[in-house]
Amino acid sequence: MWLKAVFWYLVYLLKYLLIGALISGIVAIFFPIGGFILGLICLIGAFPLAKEEYEDERAPVLKEKAARKRYKKLKHEFRGFDEALQHVRRGL
């Protein structure tokens, strides 16, 4: 699960880095020092934005999938335990 979490965080981070690069590039054409400053601001702001978007959109989905997988595994274990218990009862 952690690999999927890292992947989605990097996807959101890349999205914000590209948007910041595009905006600062356009501004740098007209105001070079302003584009550099805006690029630094976008670079610094991309990390918390990506984390926030990941936690809002993707983390609940990944947690739900992990819970379903865990429940499915426990259901199979309980079913096997129940079958073994019935087998022992028949033997007695």
N, C-alpha and C positions, 0 to 999 in steps of 0.2 A: 504494500500500500504506500510506503514512503516514496517509492520510485515514481508512482503516479502523481503523488503530491508534488514532488520536485519538478516533474515534467510540466504539470499545469501551472505551477508558479513561474517557471521559466517562460512558458508561452505568454502568460499575462505580462511578465516583465518585458519581454521582447516587444509586445504590442505597445506598451507605454514608451519604451526607448525609441521605437521607430516613429511614433507620433511626435515625441520631443525633438528628435533629430530633424524631422520634416519641418516643424514649426521654427526651430532655431535656424535651420538652413535658409528658410525664406526670409526671416528677419535679418540674418547675416548678410544677405545680398544687399540690403539697403543700409543697415547699421552694423558693421562688423563687430564692434565691441559689445553692442547690445545683443547680438546673436550668440556670442560666446557666453555672456552672463545668463541669458535665457536658457542656453543649453545646459549650463551647470545647474540651474534651478530645476530644469526638467529631469536631469540625471538624478539629482538628490530626491526629487519627489516621486520618481518612478517606482522605487522600492516599496515604500509604504502603500502606494496605490495598488501595486500588483498583489501585495499581501492581503489587503482589504478585499479586493475583488475575488481572490482565490477563496478566502474564508466565507464570503457571502454566497458565491455561486457554486464552486466546485467541491469544497470540503464537505458540505452536507451530503452530496451525492456519493462521494467516496466512502463516507462513514456509513451511509445506508447500505451500500453494497457490501461492505465488510461485515455489518451486522447480519445481513441476509445470509452471507456465506457461513458465518459462525452458527447461526440458527439452523441452517441446513445440516451442518456437520453434527450438531448436538441432536438433531432429530434422528439422524441415522444411528448415532450411538445409543439413544434411548430405545429405538426400535430393536436394535440388536440385543440390548439388555433385556427387553421385554420378551423377546423370543427365547433367550436362554433361560429366563425365569419360568416360562411356560413349559419348556422342555424338562426342567428339573422337577416341576410339579407333576408332570405326567409320569415321570420315572418313580416318584414316591408313591 
